[in-house]
Amino acid sequence: MVVCAVNGFGRIGRLVFRYAWEDPLLDIVHVNDICSAESAAYLIKYDSVHGTWDKEVEMTEDGKGFTVDGKLVTFSQERDFKKVDWQGMNVDMVMECTGKFKKVAELEAYFAECGVKRVVVSAPVKEKGALNVVLGCNDLLLK
């Protein structure tokens, strides 16, 4: 199982979260965004376009995360992703959904400083050294 986290929990980040949650090969353990954990929990449950998610979503008592069908997802509010302890949470893959980091050099810190093995960026990275994948089109290139 691949231990995952989401950085950026706007509309795209929440849809990525919902989609990935259903994949039995992925284990989402953490979300980082500038909104509050309470807002994140509400917005993952209720979407004005995609409707109410069929999962039970609740805030943790300590306010440091939320649960989805009883499984804990921790939460942080760091603007600088390098300050999140991805390695301490054993995160293998970050789904980068802020829309801010679209250059290989900017993303390199995930590997060099944070100990992450793979980063999936929701926006195109138009530089050499980045594989841009469209599901159903060229996703066979993923290894």
VMD Tcl script that builds the backbone (N, CA, C; Angstrom):
set m [mol new atoms 429]
animate dup $m
set s [atomselect $m all]
$s set {name element resname resid chain x y z} {
  {N N MET 1 A 0.842 -1.181 0.000}
  {CA C MET 1 A 0.000 0.000 0.000}
  {C C MET 1 A 0.889 1.247 0.000}
  {N N VAL 2 A 0.503 2.247 -0.769}
  {CA C VAL 2 A 1.249 3.499 -0.866}
  {C C VAL 2 A 0.638 4.502 0.113}
  {N N VAL 3 A 1.454 4.996 1.034}
  {CA C VAL 3 A 1.003 5.988 2.007}
  {C C VAL 3 A 1.040 7.357 1.335}
  {N N CYS 4 A -0.114 8.052 1.342}
  {CA C CYS 4 A -0.282 9.292 0.580}
  {C C CYS 4 A -0.714 10.456 1.454}
  {N N ALA 5 A -0.480 11.647 0.928}
  {CA C ALA 5 A -0.961 12.882 1.536}
  {C C ALA 5 A -1.365 13.829 0.415}
  {N N VAL 6 A -2.191 14.808 0.765}
  {CA C VAL 6 A -2.625 15.821 -0.198}
  {C C VAL 6 A -2.131 17.171 0.292}
  {N N ASN 7 A -1.454 17.916 -0.575}
  {CA C ASN 7 A -1.057 19.285 -0.275}
  {C C ASN 7 A -1.882 20.205 -1.156}
  {N N GLY 8 A -2.754 20.984 -0.529}
  {CA C GLY 8 A -3.679 21.855 -1.259}
  {C C GLY 8 A -5.048 21.213 -1.300}
  {N N PHE 9 A -5.990 21.786 -0.573}
  {CA C PHE 9 A -7.300 21.148 -0.420}
  {C C PHE 9 A -8.426 22.024 -0.949}
  {N N GLY 10 A -8.152 22.670 -2.098}
  {CA C GLY 10 A -9.209 23.385 -2.806}
  {C C GLY 10 A -10.059 22.369 -3.561}
  {N N ARG 11 A -10.824 22.805 -4.524}
  {CA C ARG 11 A -11.714 21.891 -5.253}
  {C C ARG 11 A -10.956 20.698 -5.841}
  {N N ILE 12 A -9.826 20.935 -6.502}
  {CA C ILE 12 A -9.063 19.847 -7.117}
  {C C ILE 12 A -8.530 18.902 -6.044}
  {N N GLY 13 A -7.935 19.453 -4.992}
  {CA C GLY 13 A -7.402 18.621 -3.918}
  {C C GLY 13 A -8.465 17.743 -3.282}
  {N N ARG 14 A -9.647 18.294 -3.076}
  {CA C ARG 14 A -10.737 17.508 -2.471}
  {C C ARG 14 A -11.223 16.417 -3.421}
  {N N LEU 15 A -11.298 16.720 -4.713}
  {CA C LEU 15 A -11.718 15.688 -5.671}
  {C C LEU 15 A -10.668 14.594 -5.802}
  {N N VAL 16 A -9.393 14.973 -5.780}
  {CA C VAL 16 A -8.311 13.982 -5.789}
  {C C VAL 16 A -8.415 13.101 -4.542}
  {N N PHE 17 A -8.658 13.726 -3.403}
  {CA C PHE 17 A -8.809 12.994 -2.143}
  {C C PHE 17 A -9.944 11.971 -2.247}
  {N N ARG 18 A -11.116 12.424 -2.699}
  {CA C ARG 18 A -12.270 11.504 -2.827}
  {C C ARG 18 A -11.955 10.331 -3.763}
  {N N TYR 19 A -11.340 10.640 -4.896}
  {CA C TYR 19 A -11.012 9.603 -5.875}
  {C C TYR 19 A -9.996 8.624 -5.303}
  {N N ALA 20 A -8.939 9.157 -4.708}
  {CA C ALA 20 A -7.868 8.310 -4.164}
  {C C ALA 20 A -8.360 7.486 -2.977}
  {N N TRP 21 A -9.304 8.017 -2.224}
  {CA C TRP 21 A -9.827 7.296 -1.057}
  {C C TRP 21 A -10.405 5.938 -1.456}
  {N N GLU 22 A -10.952 5.874 -2.638}
  {CA C GLU 22 A -11.592 4.645 -3.116}
  {C C GLU 22 A -10.593 3.621 -3.644}
  {N N ASP 23 A -9.341 4.005 -3.822}
  {CA C ASP 23 A -8.326 3.102 -4.364}
  {C C ASP 23 A -7.733 2.254 -3.236}
  {N N PRO 24 A -7.905 0.941 -3.295}
  {CA C PRO 24 A -7.408 0.084 -2.216}
  {C C PRO 24 A -5.882 0.036 -2.117}
  {N N LEU 25 A -5.173 0.544 -3.126}
  {CA C LEU 25 A -3.713 0.558 -3.091}
  {C C LEU 25 A -3.148 1.823 -2.432}
  {N N LEU 26 A -4.027 2.784 -2.134}
  {CA C LEU 26 A -3.599 4.052 -1.541}
  {C C LEU 26 A -4.135 4.200 -0.124}
  {N N ASP 27 A -3.318 4.762 0.745}
  {CA C ASP 27 A -3.701 5.022 2.131}
  {C C ASP 27 A -3.436 6.496 2.415}
  {N N ILE 28 A -4.488 7.307 2.408}
  {CA C ILE 28 A -4.328 8.744 2.652}
  {C C ILE 28 A -4.284 8.984 4.157}
  {N N VAL 29 A -3.174 9.587 4.604}
  {CA C VAL 29 A -2.977 9.782 6.035}
  {C C VAL 29 A -2.955 11.243 6.463}
  {N N HIS 30 A -2.782 12.172 5.495}
  {CA C HIS 30 A -2.592 13.568 5.890}
  {C C HIS 30 A -3.051 14.528 4.799}
  {N N VAL 31 A -3.519 15.708 5.238}
  {CA C VAL 31 A -3.868 16.815 4.344}
  {C C VAL 31 A -3.193 18.071 4.885}
  {N N ASN 32 A -2.600 18.852 3.986}
  {CA C ASN 32 A -2.046 20.146 4.344}
  {C C ASN 32 A -2.729 21.220 3.503}
  {N N ASP 33 A -3.252 22.237 4.163}
  {CA C ASP 33 A -3.899 23.350 3.466}
  {C C ASP 33 A -3.920 24.546 4.399}
  {N N ILE 34 A -4.184 25.717 3.886}
  {CA C ILE 34 A -4.234 26.904 4.730}
  {C C ILE 34 A -5.589 27.076 5.411}
  {N N CYS 35 A -6.614 26.359 4.989}
  {CA C CYS 35 A -7.912 26.442 5.656}
  {C C CYS 35 A -7.842 25.669 6.980}
  {N N SER 36 A -8.885 25.758 7.773}
  {CA C SER 36 A -8.921 25.036 9.041}
  {C C SER 36 A -9.299 23.576 8.807}
  {N N ALA 37 A -8.960 22.727 9.751}
  {CA C ALA 37 A -9.345 21.314 9.671}
  {C C ALA 37 A -10.863 21.184 9.654}
  {N N GLU 38 A -11.539 22.049 10.396}
  {CA C GLU 38 A -12.998 22.027 10.437}
  {C C GLU 38 A -13.589 22.327 9.050}
  {N N SER 39 A -13.052 23.340 8.382}
  {CA C SER 39 A -13.514 23.669 7.025}
  {C C SER 39 A -13.216 22.525 6.063}
  {N N ALA 40 A -12.027 21.947 6.174}
  {CA C ALA 40 A -11.648 20.838 5.294}
  {C C ALA 40 A -12.596 19.661 5.462}
  {N N ALA 41 A -12.921 19.325 6.699}
  {CA C ALA 41 A -13.824 18.202 6.963}
  {C C ALA 41 A -15.208 18.471 6.361}
  {N N TYR 42 A -15.692 19.685 6.528}
  {CA C TYR 42 A -17.004 20.035 5.975}
  {C C TYR 42 A -16.983 19.986 4.444}
  {N N LEU 43 A -15.938 20.577 3.852}
  {CA C LEU 43 A -15.885 20.671 2.400}
  {C C LEU 43 A -15.628 19.330 1.710}
  {N N ILE 44 A -14.970 18.395 2.393}
  {CA C ILE 44 A -14.781 17.077 1.777}
  {C C ILE 44 A -16.106 16.308 1.793}
  {N N LYS 45 A -16.922 16.571 2.773}
  {CA C LYS 45 A -18.221 15.890 2.870}
  {C C LYS 45 A -19.245 16.482 1.894}
  {N N TYR 46 A -19.263 17.815 1.801}
  {CA C TYR 46 A -20.293 18.492 1.002}
  {C C TYR 46 A -19.655 19.277 -0.135}
  {N N ASP 47 A -20.017 18.934 -1.370}
  {CA C ASP 47 A -19.500 19.632 -2.544}
  {C C ASP 47 A -20.684 20.155 -3.348}
  {N N SER 48 A -20.658 21.442 -3.681}
  {CA C SER 48 A -21.800 22.056 -4.365}
  {C C SER 48 A -22.022 21.510 -5.768}
  {N N VAL 49 A -20.985 20.938 -6.386}
  {CA C VAL 49 A -21.127 20.376 -7.727}
  {C C VAL 49 A -21.292 18.854 -7.680}
  {N N HIS 50 A -20.432 18.195 -6.910}
  {CA C HIS 50 A -20.407 16.736 -6.893}
  {C C HIS 50 A -21.292 16.123 -5.815}
  {N N GLY 51 A -21.913 16.952 -5.005}
  {CA C GLY 51 A -22.871 16.480 -4.021}
  {C C GLY 51 A -22.232 16.006 -2.726}
  {N N THR 52 A -23.070 15.430 -1.892}
  {CA C THR 52 A -22.645 14.933 -0.588}
  {C C THR 52 A -21.923 13.602 -0.763}
  {N N TRP 53 A -20.747 13.509 -0.147}
  {CA C TRP 53 A -19.954 12.283 -0.206}
  {C C TRP 53 A -20.612 11.241 0.668}
  {N N ASP 54 A -20.616 10.004 0.231}
  {CA C ASP 54 A -21.310 8.934 0.961}
  {C C ASP 54 A -20.490 8.369 2.123}
  {N N LYS 55 A -19.466 9.089 2.550}
  {CA C LYS 55 A -18.625 8.667 3.676}
  {C C LYS 55 A -18.991 9.477 4.916}
  {N N GLU 56 A -18.771 8.879 6.068}
  {CA C GLU 56 A -18.977 9.573 7.333}
  {C C GLU 56 A -17.715 10.373 7.650}
  {N N VAL 57 A -17.825 11.686 7.717}
  {CA C VAL 57 A -16.681 12.556 7.980}
  {C C VAL 57 A -16.937 13.304 9.280}
  {N N GLU 58 A -15.974 13.190 10.216}
  {CA C GLU 58 A -16.119 13.856 11.514}
  {C C GLU 58 A -14.792 14.474 11.929}
  {N N MET 59 A -14.862 15.581 12.643}
  {CA C MET 59 A -13.671 16.206 13.216}
  {C C MET 59 A -13.164 15.350 14.364}
  {N N THR 60 A -11.848 15.368 14.562}
  {CA C THR 60 A -11.296 14.707 15.745}
  {C C THR 60 A -11.550 15.601 16.960}
  {N N GLU 61 A -11.557 15.016 18.124}
  {CA C GLU 61 A -11.818 15.783 19.345}
  {C C GLU 61 A -10.770 16.860 19.579}
  {N N ASP 62 A -9.523 16.574 19.214}
  {CA C ASP 62 A -8.457 17.552 19.435}
  {C C ASP 62 A -8.383 18.613 18.330}
  {N N GLY 63 A -9.205 18.468 17.274}
  {CA C GLY 63 A -9.239 19.441 16.183}
  {C C GLY 63 A -8.047 19.397 15.250}
  {N N LYS 64 A -7.223 18.348 15.349}
  {CA C LYS 64 A -6.010 18.254 14.537}
  {C C LYS 64 A -6.175 17.366 13.310}
  {N N GLY 65 A -7.408 17.092 12.965}
  {CA C GLY 65 A -7.659 16.262 11.800}
  {C C GLY 65 A -9.127 15.905 11.705}
  {N N PHE 66 A -9.409 14.932 10.879}
  {CA C PHE 66 A -10.771 14.433 10.745}
  {C C PHE 66 A -10.712 12.951 10.444}
  {N N THR 67 A -11.845 12.300 10.596}
  {CA C THR 67 A -11.922 10.884 10.270}
  {C C THR 67 A -12.864 10.695 9.091}
  {N N VAL 68 A -12.562 9.702 8.284}
  {CA C VAL 68 A -13.431 9.303 7.183}
  {C C VAL 68 A -13.781 7.843 7.441}
  {N N ASP 69 A -15.058 7.604 7.690}
  {CA C ASP 69 A -15.517 6.254 8.061}
  {C C ASP 69 A -14.658 5.665 9.177}
  {N N GLY 70 A -14.311 6.512 10.147}
  {CA C GLY 70 A -13.558 6.075 11.317}
  {C C GLY 70 A -12.045 6.074 11.165}
  {N N LYS 71 A -11.519 6.289 9.964}
  {CA C LYS 71 A -10.072 6.292 9.757}
  {C C LYS 71 A -9.536 7.721 9.871}
  {N N LEU 72 A -8.496 7.885 10.677}
  {CA C LEU 72 A -7.916 9.199 10.938}
  {C C LEU 72 A -7.136 9.745 9.742}
  {N N VAL 73 A -7.369 11.028 9.458}
  {CA C VAL 73 A -6.573 11.793 8.500}
  {C C VAL 73 A -6.094 13.022 9.265}
  {N N THR 74 A -4.778 13.127 9.486}
  {CA C THR 74 A -4.255 14.280 10.203}
  {C C THR 74 A -4.234 15.492 9.282}
  {N N PHE 75 A -4.073 16.669 9.886}
  {CA C PHE 75 A -4.203 17.917 9.140}
  {C C PHE 75 A -3.173 18.926 9.631}
  {N N SER 76 A -2.613 19.689 8.695}
  {CA C SER 76 A -1.719 20.790 9.043}
  {C C SER 76 A -2.056 22.004 8.200}
  {N N GLN 77 A -1.607 23.172 8.661}
  {CA C GLN 77 A -1.883 24.439 7.975}
  {C C GLN 77 A -0.587 25.173 7.662}
  {N N GLU 78 A 0.302 24.535 6.953}
  {CA C GLU 78 A 1.590 25.127 6.609}
  {C C GLU 78 A 1.575 25.677 5.189}
  {N N ARG 79 A 1.943 26.927 5.032}
  {CA C ARG 79 A 2.072 27.500 3.687}
  {C C ARG 79 A 3.287 26.926 2.972}
  {N N ASP 80 A 4.335 26.603 3.745}
  {CA C ASP 80 A 5.562 26.051 3.203}
  {C C ASP 80 A 5.532 24.533 3.394}
  {N N PHE 81 A 5.375 23.794 2.313}
  {CA C PHE 81 A 5.237 22.344 2.427}
  {C C PHE 81 A 6.462 21.684 3.050}
  {N N LYS 82 A 7.593 22.365 3.009}
  {CA C LYS 82 A 8.816 21.800 3.594}
  {C C LYS 82 A 8.747 21.731 5.116}
  {N N LYS 83 A 7.816 22.458 5.721}
  {CA C LYS 83 A 7.657 22.439 7.178}
  {C C LYS 83 A 6.761 21.299 7.657}
  {N N VAL 84 A 6.122 20.599 6.736}
  {CA C VAL 84 A 5.276 19.455 7.099}
  {C C VAL 84 A 6.173 18.230 7.257}
  {N N ASP 85 A 5.948 17.451 8.290}
  {CA C ASP 85 A 6.773 16.268 8.561}
  {C C ASP 85 A 6.286 15.068 7.741}
  {N N TRP 86 A 6.438 15.149 6.428}
  {CA C TRP 86 A 6.002 14.066 5.538}
  {C C TRP 86 A 6.736 12.761 5.888}
  {N N GLN 87 A 8.031 12.869 6.134}
  {CA C GLN 87 A 8.837 11.684 6.432}
  {C C GLN 87 A 8.402 11.052 7.753}
  {N N GLY 88 A 8.100 11.870 8.741}
  {CA C GLY 88 A 7.650 11.365 10.034}
  {C C GLY 88 A 6.330 10.619 9.958}
  {N N MET 89 A 5.531 10.935 8.941}
  {CA C MET 89 A 4.254 10.242 8.722}
  {C C MET 89 A 4.416 9.087 7.740}
  {N N ASN 90 A 5.653 8.834 7.322}
  {CA C ASN 90 A 5.957 7.759 6.365}
  {C C ASN 90 A 5.236 7.934 5.032}
  {N N VAL 91 A 5.072 9.186 4.613}
  {CA C VAL 91 A 4.385 9.476 3.348}
  {C C VAL 91 A 5.297 9.106 2.185}
  {N N ASP 92 A 4.796 8.238 1.313}
  {CA C ASP 92 A 5.508 7.837 0.103}
  {C C ASP 92 A 5.227 8.787 -1.055}
  {N N MET 93 A 3.965 9.258 -1.138}
  {CA C MET 93 A 3.540 10.046 -2.290}
  {C C MET 93 A 2.683 11.222 -1.834}
  {N N VAL 94 A 3.011 12.405 -2.339}
  {CA C VAL 94 A 2.203 13.594 -2.087}
  {C C VAL 94 A 1.477 13.953 -3.369}
  {N N MET 95 A 0.192 14.205 -3.245}
  {CA C MET 95 A -0.601 14.701 -4.357}
  {C C MET 95 A -0.614 16.222 -4.217}
  {N N GLU 96 A 0.170 16.891 -5.025}
  {CA C GLU 96 A 0.396 18.333 -4.961}
  {C C GLU 96 A -0.711 19.036 -5.735}
  {N N CYS 97 A -1.641 19.643 -5.001}
  {CA C CYS 97 A -2.835 20.231 -5.620}
  {C C CYS 97 A -2.992 21.719 -5.324}
  {N N THR 98 A -1.894 22.389 -4.976}
  {CA C THR 98 A -2.001 23.827 -4.709}
  {C C THR 98 A -2.063 24.639 -5.993}
  {N N GLY 99 A -1.502 24.097 -7.066}
  {CA C GLY 99 A -1.411 24.843 -8.312}
  {C C GLY 99 A -0.242 25.814 -8.327}
  {N N LYS 100 A 0.530 25.864 -7.232}
  {CA C LYS 100 A 1.639 26.811 -7.110}
  {C C LYS 100 A 2.965 26.254 -7.599}
  {N N PHE 101 A 3.166 24.957 -7.473}
  {CA C PHE 101 A 4.472 24.371 -7.752}
  {C C PHE 101 A 4.434 23.617 -9.073}
  {N N LYS 102 A 4.907 24.290 -10.124}
  {CA C LYS 102 A 4.844 23.710 -11.464}
  {C C LYS 102 A 6.207 23.706 -12.149}
  {N N LYS 103 A 7.243 23.767 -11.351}
  {CA C LYS 103 A 8.607 23.701 -11.881}
  {C C LYS 103 A 9.344 22.583 -11.152}
  {N N VAL 104 A 10.152 21.862 -11.901}
  {CA C VAL 104 A 10.892 20.728 -11.347}
  {C C VAL 104 A 11.723 21.177 -10.144}
  {N N ALA 105 A 12.381 22.318 -10.251}
  {CA C ALA 105 A 13.225 22.802 -9.154}
  {C C ALA 105 A 12.421 23.055 -7.879}
  {N N GLU 106 A 11.207 23.558 -8.027}
  {CA C GLU 106 A 10.349 23.808 -6.858}
  {C C GLU 106 A 9.916 22.497 -6.203}
  {N N LEU 107 A 9.661 21.494 -7.015}
  {CA C LEU 107 A 9.188 20.202 -6.511}
  {C C LEU 107 A 10.306 19.347 -5.936}
  {N N GLU 108 A 11.526 19.646 -6.314}
  {CA C GLU 108 A 12.683 18.854 -5.870}
  {C C GLU 108 A 12.790 18.766 -4.353}
  {N N ALA 109 A 12.349 19.802 -3.647}
  {CA C ALA 109 A 12.429 19.806 -2.184}
  {C C ALA 109 A 11.626 18.662 -1.557}
  {N N TYR 110 A 10.564 18.234 -2.210}
  {CA C TYR 110 A 9.801 17.088 -1.697}
  {C C TYR 110 A 10.713 15.865 -1.547}
  {N N PHE 111 A 11.591 15.683 -2.510}
  {CA C PHE 111 A 12.489 14.520 -2.509}
  {C C PHE 111 A 13.713 14.768 -1.629}
  {N N ALA 112 A 14.363 15.887 -1.857}
  {CA C ALA 112 A 15.640 16.177 -1.199}
  {C C ALA 112 A 15.491 16.496 0.284}
  {N N GLU 113 A 14.449 17.230 0.644}
  {CA C GLU 113 A 14.304 17.692 2.031}
  {C C GLU 113 A 13.215 16.976 2.818}
  {N N CYS 114 A 12.219 16.452 2.130}
  {CA C CYS 114 A 11.050 15.900 2.830}
  {C C CYS 114 A 10.989 14.376 2.833}
  {N N GLY 115 A 11.828 13.732 2.055}
  {CA C GLY 115 A 11.858 12.279 2.047}
  {C C GLY 115 A 10.728 11.603 1.301}
  {N N VAL 116 A 10.014 12.353 0.473}
  {CA C VAL 116 A 8.909 11.800 -0.308}
  {C C VAL 116 A 9.476 11.088 -1.539}
  {N N LYS 117 A 8.880 9.975 -1.922}
  {CA C LYS 117 A 9.384 9.204 -3.062}
  {C C LYS 117 A 8.755 9.612 -4.388}
  {N N ARG 118 A 7.528 10.110 -4.337}
  {CA C ARG 118 A 6.830 10.461 -5.576}
  {C C ARG 118 A 5.902 11.643 -5.309}
  {N N VAL 119 A 5.807 12.537 -6.288}
  {CA C VAL 119 A 4.880 13.665 -6.218}
  {C C VAL 119 A 4.031 13.644 -7.481}
  {N N VAL 120 A 2.725 13.677 -7.282}
  {CA C VAL 120 A 1.787 13.768 -8.401}
  {C C VAL 120 A 1.230 15.182 -8.367}
  {N N VAL 121 A 1.457 15.928 -9.435}
  {CA C VAL 121 A 1.052 17.331 -9.494}
  {C C VAL 121 A -0.232 17.438 -10.313}
  {N N SER 122 A -1.199 18.166 -9.780}
  {CA C SER 122 A -2.498 18.265 -10.458}
  {C C SER 122 A -2.473 19.208 -11.654}
  {N N ALA 123 A -1.436 20.011 -11.787}
  {CA C ALA 123 A -1.302 20.934 -12.914}
  {C C ALA 123 A -0.127 20.488 -13.783}
  {N N PRO 124 A -0.136 20.821 -15.056}
  {CA C PRO 124 A 0.981 20.411 -15.914}
  {C C PRO 124 A 2.303 21.064 -15.505}
  {N N VAL 125 A 3.347 20.267 -15.507}
  {CA C VAL 125 A 4.710 20.757 -15.273}
  {C C VAL 125 A 5.384 20.733 -16.632}
  {N N LYS 126 A 5.558 21.901 -17.222}
  {CA C LYS 126 A 6.026 22.008 -18.607}
  {C C LYS 126 A 7.534 22.191 -18.678}
  {N N GLU 127 A 8.251 21.202 -18.145}
  {CA C GLU 127 A 9.705 21.228 -18.167}
  {C C GLU 127 A 10.236 19.821 -18.367}
  {N N LYS 128 A 11.461 19.731 -18.852}
  {CA C LYS 128 A 12.116 18.430 -18.949}
  {C C LYS 128 A 12.272 17.860 -17.545}
  {N N GLY 129 A 12.170 16.563 -17.458}
  {CA C GLY 129 A 12.336 15.900 -16.170}
  {C C GLY 129 A 11.032 15.624 -15.461}
  {N N ALA 130 A 9.921 16.070 -16.028}
  {CA C ALA 130 A 8.606 15.824 -15.434}
  {C C ALA 130 A 7.754 15.040 -16.425}
  {N N LEU 131 A 7.139 13.999 -15.931}
  {CA C LEU 131 A 6.233 13.205 -16.750}
  {C C LEU 131 A 4.818 13.718 -16.542}
  {N N ASN 132 A 4.204 14.252 -17.584}
  {CA C ASN 132 A 2.815 14.706 -17.512}
  {C C ASN 132 A 1.923 13.587 -18.017}
  {N N VAL 133 A 0.991 13.173 -17.177}
  {CA C VAL 133 A 0.142 12.025 -17.471}
  {C C VAL 133 A -1.316 12.445 -17.477}
  {N N VAL 134 A -2.057 11.933 -18.447}
  {CA C VAL 134 A -3.504 12.106 -18.517}
  {C C VAL 134 A -4.107 10.715 -18.432}
  {N N LEU 135 A -4.919 10.488 -17.381}
  {CA C LEU 135 A -5.542 9.171 -17.222}
  {C C LEU 135 A -6.359 8.819 -18.458}
  {N N GLY 136 A -6.185 7.601 -18.914}
  {CA C GLY 136 A -6.899 7.135 -20.089}
  {C C GLY 136 A -6.237 7.515 -21.401}
  {N N CYS 137 A -5.181 8.302 -21.322}
  {CA C CYS 137 A -4.471 8.728 -22.541}
  {C C CYS 137 A -3.056 8.151 -22.578}
  {N N ASN 138 A -2.248 8.500 -21.570}
  {CA C ASN 138 A -0.881 8.006 -21.547}
  {C C ASN 138 A -0.472 7.483 -20.162}
  {N N ASP 139 A -1.460 7.074 -19.368}
  {CA C ASP 139 A -1.150 6.621 -18.014}
  {C C ASP 139 A -0.369 5.304 -17.977}
  {N N LEU 140 A -0.210 4.647 -19.116}
  {CA C LEU 140 A 0.611 3.447 -19.187}
  {C C LEU 140 A 2.099 3.762 -18.958}
  {N N LEU 141 A 2.443 5.061 -19.059}
  {CA C LEU 141 A 3.827 5.470 -18.847}
  {C C LEU 141 A 4.213 5.467 -17.362}
  {N N LEU 142 A 3.218 5.435 -16.488}
  {CA C LEU 142 A 3.500 5.409 -15.049}
  {C C LEU 142 A 4.124 4.081 -14.662}
  {N N LYS 143 A 5.114 4.147 -13.797}
  {CA C LYS 143 A 5.770 2.931 -13.332}
  {C C LYS 143 A 5.555 2.764 -11.856}
}
mol reanalyze $m
mol bondsrecalc $m
mol representation Tube
mol addrep $m
